[in-house]
Structures are given as structure tokens and as C-alpha cells.
Amino acid sequence: MTNTPYLNRYRNGEYLQYMKDVLQLVNDASLDTLTTQVGALNPIVDNIDAAFQQSQGSTLTQEIINLDERRDRAIVGLRSTTDGYTYHHDAATASAATALNTNIASHGARIQQLSYQEETATLDSIIADWETDSELTAAVTTLNLSGWLAELKAANAAFTTKYLERVEETAANPSENIPQLRNDATVAYRALTEHIGAHATLGTADGYNTLQDQISVLAGQYNQVVDNRTDGETEDTTETDTTTDDTTEA
């Protein structure tokens, strides 16, 4: 059975390496009829490589990662703390903790694993709830969590600021637009694999069938990485009663 790569689910580094590996397999096959298709894909992959290296080297990239971890610690800590207080011997304390913990849960499980944009919106919503809902505001006071709420708010705001700076930096350097480059590469990749498939069907040369099989095996290996990652998140979700990734295949 032919494996179809989960191109939309590969992380940027995985996507880049997959395309490099495919091009290497094609080059090793030495099939002259693929020159045009390879010529279309190669420069796009080179641009993705350059953009990826530049994004990894950006100081903003590391700052964003650090701020994301900071807000993750804040929301995970708040959830753990409120969960613990639900077992408190004092009824008022337990009730306040239940209200806050239920509110966090209502916004979804494993908030820290959401995409950057989704997590930002989710945390903003939780913060707004805790600052405007009288029951939740009172619960924050009861549990003395004002400082922690302030930290969550500050961390999320700082993340948003740096993230937008990164967007502006990317916009100022069009060659860094990895999503668009990935779209272009996917179109060129499909043209290449369709060409290989057509020659394999026509039996033009044995090399096409071999190459098609090699690309299928390669896709299967990369897909397994995604499957393992998804399975790991599912298991973690089950164990902690808490839940992302685009599941579209390309």
C-alpha cells in the first residue's frame, strides 16, 4: 500500500527534511525525465531551508518560546493549585477552588498544548472571566491567587507582544514566509510524484517503480513520527483528564 505523507501535519523541520530526502532519492535514481519537476521543487526547498535557519536564529524566536513556557507554567500551576484546593477541609475554600477549576476546564483540556494563537485567545478568555465574573473574582480573593492571576495576564500579554514583533519581522522578510513556501513546495512535490507515478504505471523504466516504493517507505517513516507524537498526547490526555494538531493529510 502506498503511503501518503501527512504534509500538513509535519513540523517545519520535519517538512524540510522530508523534501530534502525525497530530492535525494530522486537524484540517486538518475532519471532524466524528472529534471523539470526536480528543477521546480529544488529552489523552493532551498528557500524553506534558508527561511527555517533564519527563523531558528532569530532572537525573537527564543523569546517567544521562553514566554510561551512562562504562561504555560502559570496556567498549569493555577489548574493544579485550584484542583488541590477542591479537597480542602474548609467548605468555602473548596467551593471557591471548584468554581475556578471548573472554569479552566470549560476552556478545554491541556491548554498549554494548543497552538500559539489558540492558547493566547483561551488564556485571554479565562483572565476575562476571572476579572469580571463576581463569583470567580471572589474565589480568586478567597484563595489568594491575585498574584498568580497577574502573572498569567502579564505572561500572556508579553507573549502576544513578542509574537506580533515576530510577525512583523517575517513580513519584512518575505523569504521567511515558511507557510507560503510550504504551499508552493507541496504543489511542486505533487507534480513530481504524479509524474513518477505515471511513468511507473506505463512501465517506462524499472527505476520509477523502485523510486515510488522508496518515497512511500519514506513517507511512512515520517508519518510514524506524527502518529507517535499524537498517540503520546492522547495517552497523556487520558491520564490527566485534560487534551492538538491539524489532522488534515496532504
ChimeraX attribute file (.defattr): number of C-alpha atoms within 10 A of each C-alpha:
attribute: neighborCount
match mode: 1-to-1
recipient: residues
	/A:1	6
	/A:2	12
	/A:3	14
	/A:4	15
	/A:5	22
	/A:6	20
	/A:7	21
	/A:8	17
	/A:9	18
	/A:10	20
	/A:11	11
	/A:12	17
	/A:13	12
	/A:14	15
	/A:15	22
	/A:16	19
	/A:17	16
	/A:18	20
	/A:19	21
	/A:20	17
	/A:21	15
	/A:22	21
	/A:23	19
	/A:24	11
	/A:25	16
	/A:26	23
	/A:27	14
	/A:28	10
	/A:29	14
	/A:30	11
	/A:31	14
	/A:32	10
	/A:33	11
	/A:34	16
	/A:35	13
	/A:36	11
	/A:37	18
	/A:38	19
	/A:39	12
	/A:40	17
	/A:41	22
	/A:42	17
	/A:43	12
	/A:44	19
	/A:45	23
	/A:46	15
	/A:47	19
	/A:48	26
	/A:49	19
	/A:50	15
	/A:51	20
	/A:52	18
	/A:53	13
	/A:54	15
	/A:55	19
	/A:56	12
	/A:57	11
	/A:58	12
	/A:59	11
	/A:60	17
	/A:61	16
	/A:62	13
	/A:63	16
	/A:64	21
	/A:65	14
	/A:66	14
	/A:67	20
	/A:68	22
	/A:69	14
	/A:70	18
	/A:71	24
	/A:72	21
	/A:73	16
	/A:74	21
	/A:75	22
	/A:76	14
	/A:77	14
	/A:78	19
	/A:79	18
	/A:80	12
	/A:81	16
	/A:82	25
	/A:83	17
	/A:84	14
	/A:85	18
	/A:86	20
	/A:87	14
	/A:88	14
	/A:89	9
	/A:90	10
	/A:91	11
	/A:92	14
	/A:93	17
	/A:94	20
	/A:95	17
	/A:96	23
	/A:97	26
	/A:98	20
	/A:99	16
	/A:100	26
	/A:101	21
	/A:102	14
	/A:103	16
	/A:104	25
	/A:105	15
	/A:106	10
	/A:107	13
	/A:108	12
	/A:109	15
	/A:110	21
	/A:111	21
	/A:112	21
	/A:113	14
	/A:114	16
	/A:115	12
	/A:116	15
	/A:117	10
	/A:118	13
	/A:119	19
	/A:120	19
	/A:121	13
	/A:122	17
	/A:123	22
	/A:124	15
	/A:125	14
	/A:126	20
	/A:127	17
	/A:128	12
	/A:129	17
	/A:130	20
	/A:131	16
	/A:132	10
	/A:133	11
	/A:134	11
	/A:135	14
	/A:136	20
	/A:137	17
	/A:138	14
	/A:139	24
	/A:140	22
	/A:141	11
	/A:142	16
	/A:143	17
	/A:144	11
	/A:145	16
	/A:146	16
	/A:147	10
	/A:148	15
	/A:149	19
	/A:150	13
	/A:151	17
	/A:152	24
	/A:153	20
	/A:154	15
	/A:155	21
	/A:156	23
	/A:157	17
	/A:158	17
	/A:159	23
	/A:160	19
	/A:161	12
	/A:162	17
	/A:163	21
	/A:164	12
	/A:165	15
	/A:166	19
	/A:167	13
	/A:168	11
	/A:169	15
	/A:170	17
	/A:171	12
	/A:172	11
	/A:173	11
	/A:174	12
	/A:175	16
	/A:176	21
	/A:177	18
	/A:178	19
	/A:179	11
	/A:180	13
	/A:181	19
	/A:182	20
	/A:183	14
	/A:184	15
	/A:185	23
	/A:186	20
	/A:187	13
	/A:188	20
	/A:189	20
	/A:190	14
	/A:191	17
	/A:192	22
	/A:193	17
	/A:194	14
	/A:195	16
	/A:196	22
	/A:197	16
	/A:198	13
	/A:199	18
	/A:200	18
	/A:201	12
	/A:202	9
	/A:203	12
	/A:204	12
	/A:205	12
	/A:206	10
	/A:207	17
	/A:208	22
	/A:209	17
	/A:210	13
	/A:211	21
	/A:212	20
	/A:213	15
	/A:214	16
	/A:215	22
	/A:216	17
	/A:217	17
	/A:218	19
	/A:219	20
	/A:220	17
	/A:221	15
	/A:222	18
	/A:223	20
	/A:224	14
	/A:225	13
	/A:226	19
	/A:227	14
	/A:228	11
	/A:229	12
	/A:230	15
	/A:231	12
	/A:232	12
	/A:233	18
	/A:234	14
	/A:235	12
	/A:236	14
	/A:237	14
	/A:238	11
	/A:239	9
	/A:240	10
	/A:241	11
	/A:242	14
	/A:243	17
	/A:244	12
	/A:245	14
	/A:246	10
	/A:247	11
	/A:248	9
	/A:249	12
	/A:250	11
